[in-house]
Amino acid sequence: MNILIADDEQHMVKILSAYLKDEGFNILEARDGQEALEIFETTKIELAILDWMMPKIDGIEACKYIKENSQTKVLILTAKSQNDDELHALHGGADEYIKKPFDPRILILRVKKLLNMSEEIKVKDILIKESEKKAYKQKEPIQLTKIEYDLLLIFIKNRGVILSRDKLIDLVWGLDYEGDHRTVDTHIRRLRTKIGDDLIKTYRGIGYCLEVQED
C-alpha cells in the first residue's frame, strides 16, 4: 500500500517513514501541500498523512481536495491543541486527527485501523493481538512487560530479518535512547524464557533474528 507523508519538518517525515516502512508500506514524501497534491495526482495513494501547517497549501486544504477527488483516507497531524481545531480538521474531511508530539507506534495502530488491516498476527503457536497489546502462546496469555511485548512484535513483523541492537533500540526504546546497548540482550533473554528459546536466534556481532519455517 502507498502512504503519502507531507510535512515541512523533514525530521518528522524521516521518523514516520522508517516506522511505516518497517510495517511493509511504500512511502512517498512531500515537503509541502502543493507537492503532496502533485504526488496524489500521479500515484494511487491509500492513505495521506498531512501536517496541518505546511507552506503553499496547508494540510486542511490538501485534505479537502483529496477527499473531493478520491476515496483516499486522510490523517491530519498538528501541533494545534484546541478542541475546535480537531473539529475543523474533521469537518474538512479528515478521517483521523493526531496531535504532536505523539508515539509513532500509536500512529501505526491508527493507520492500520484506517486501512482496515488485521490486528492479529500469528507465528507458529504465538499469537499477537495488537488491539489488546497482548500475546498468547498456545492460546494462553503470555505475561510480558511493555518492552518485551514491543520486542516480540518487532521480531514477528520482521521475521527472517537480522535486526542489530541499534535498530532494535531505535524501534523499541526510541531514537533518543542513550542507555547501555546490553539492555537489549537482557530483555531478549527474558523474552526467550517466555516464548521459547528456539524462536529468536543470535547472530554474534550482528544482531538477532526470529526464524521460523513457514507452514
Buried (B, 14 or more C-beta within 10 A) or exposed (E): BBBBBBBBBEEBBBBBBBBBEBBEBEBBBBBBBBBBBEBBEEEEBBBBBBBBBBEBBBBBBBBBBBBEEBEBBBBBBBEBEEEEBBEBBBEBBBBBBBEBEEEBBEBBBBBBBBEEEEEEBEBBEBBBEBEEBBBBBEEEEBEBEEBBBBBBBBBBBBBEBBBBBEBBBBBBBEEEEEEEEEBBEEBBEBBBEBBEEEBBEBEEEEBBBBBEEEE
